[in-house]
Amino acid sequence: YHKVITFTDKTRFMTVAMVFCIIWILCFIREKTKFIYMIAAAQFYFSSNANETGSASVVAGMAIANFKHSGSIALGSLLHTVVFMIRIIVDRIVDASESKAGRSGVAMCIGCLLKCFVSCLESLIEKLNTWAYAFMAISGDPYCKSAWNGFILNLKHLVKFYFADILASLFVFIGMLAISALNAGSCFLILKYGTKNAD
């Protein structure tokens, strides 16, 4: 038994709509998780002082993300999904035009510029969403106001944030190296002393 599907304009539209909605839902879940840990970090920071270490509630962050800011997170993930779909369309168009043009230098240059532009746009939306969610976690403002205030705050303290970002990336890299070294070292010790199979 087999089934032959005849695609019409309506079924093509429904397929594109379903793919768009699936990507939007996955992006929403990812960004909601990001917002929840931003709320937990903000709670921990603002409840800490010189005398005692603060606390954070992930459950409270989940409640805030699901009941107060779900629309803002949906808007941010919608923007990210739209840019992601634009990137897919541009990639398909550029690949098709390069194959038809016979690897022409002009077509490849224009295609590379288009892909670079869309990639920069996607990175910009990703950064804007991060700024908006961070400001939403602190102030409780809606998405558009938080995105603008987060942008202005980052513009005001650009050098400090850039230095902190580089420092955090360096610590993450050191952590990755340490985990890799510990894994390799423990594997070597197990092979040498545990199974006596090091060679």
N, C-alpha and C positions, 0 to 999 in steps of 0.2 A: 504494500500500500504506500502511496505517496500522495502528497498534496501539492498542487501547483497554485501559487499565490500570484494573482494578477494585480499588480500595483496600479492604482489610479491616483489622481491628485489628492483625493481625500485620504487614502491610506498612507501616501508619502507624508502628508502633513501630520497625520496622527503619529507616524513613526518618529518624525523629527520632534514633535511635541513630547512624546514619551521619553526620548533620549535626553532632551533638554531638562525635563522634570527630574529624571533620575540623577543627572549631574547636579542639578540645583539642590536636591535632597541630600546628596552626599557632601556637597560643599557646605550646606547648612549644618549638618552634623559635625563636620570638622571644625567649622568656625564657632559653633556653640561650645564645643569642648575647649577651644582656645579661650573663649570668653569666660568660661567657668573657672579655669585656672588663673585668669587675670583677676577675677573677683576674689579668689582665695588669696592670691598674693597681696592684693590691696587691703583685704581684711587683716592679714598678718602684719603688714607694714604699719597700718594706722592703729592697731591695738598694741603694738610694741612700744616700749619706752626704755629709759636708761635703767629702770629698776627691775623690770620683768620682761620676759619674752611673751609676745602676743600669741594669739591663736587664730585659726581660720576654719571656716566650716564649708566643706565642699557641697554639703546638702543645701545650705543656704544659697550658695552660688548657683546650684542647679535650679532652685526655686526662682531666683531672680532671672536667670536666663530663660526659663520656660514660661514664666507668667508675666514678667514685666518687660523684658527686652526681646521677646521672640520676633516681633515685627522688625525691630532694628537689625537683628542678626539675619533675618530673611532678606532684608533690603541689601545688606552688605554681601551676602552670598549670591543674591541675584546679580549684582554688578559683576562679581567675580565670574559667575557662570556665563554671562553675556560676553565678557571679554575672552573667556576660554573658548566659547563657540566661534567667536570672530577669528581667534587664532587657528582653530581647526579649518575654517573655511578658507582663510588666507593660505594656510599650508597646502591645502588641496589644489587651490587655484594656481599657486606658484609651481607646485610639482607638475601639474598638467601643462602649464605653459612652457616649462623648461623641457618637457619631453616632446612637445609639438615643435618648439623652436629649434630643436636639434642642438641643445647645449650652447646656445648663442650667448656671447659674453654680456650683451646688453640685458637680455632677459634674466640671466643669472644675477647680475648686479641689482636690477630692480627687485627681483624676488628676494634677494638677501636683505635689501633695505626694508622691504615690506615685513619680512619675518622679524627683523630687528625692532622695527617700530611697534609691532604687536606684542613682542616679548617685553619691551620697555613699558608698554601700556599695562600689561598684566602684572608686572612687578610693581608699578605705581599703584594699581588698585589693591594689590596685596598689602603694600605698606600703608596705604590710606585706611584699609580695614583694620590693620593692627593698631594704628593710632586712634581710630574711632572706638574700637573695643576697649582699649586701655583707658581712654578718657571716660567712656560710658561706665566702666567698672568703678571709677573713682567718683564721678559726679552724678551718675544716674540720668544724664541728659539723653535725648533721642539721638539717632544715628547721624543725621546731617549736622546738627549742632556740635556733636562730639567729634565728628570728622574735621570740621573747620577748626575747633578749639585745639584738637590734637595736632593739626598741621601748624597752627600758629605757635603752639608750645614747642614743637620740635624745631621750628624756624628760629625761635628765640634762643634756644639752648643747643644749637646745632653742633657746636664743637664738643660740648660735654657729652651729648648723646652719642656722637660718632666715636669718641674715645671710649665710652662705656661699652658700646657695641663691639668695638675691636677687642677690648679687654675680655668681654664675655665670650666672644668667638675663640679667643686664645685659650681661655680656660676649658671650653668645650673640646677644642682640639687636643689639649693636654689630657683631658679625661678619656677621649677616644683612644689616644695612644696608650694610656695606662691600662685601659680595659683590654686592648689587643695584646699588650705585653703580658698581663696577668693570665689571659687565656692561653697564649703560647707557652708561657712558663709553666703553668699548671699542667698543660698537656705533655710537655717534656718531662716533668717530674713523674707524672703517672706512667708514661712510657718507660722511663728509666728505672724507677723503683717499684712501681706497682705491677706492671706486666712484664718488666725486664725485657723490653722489645725496642729499646731506643734506636738501635741501628736500623 
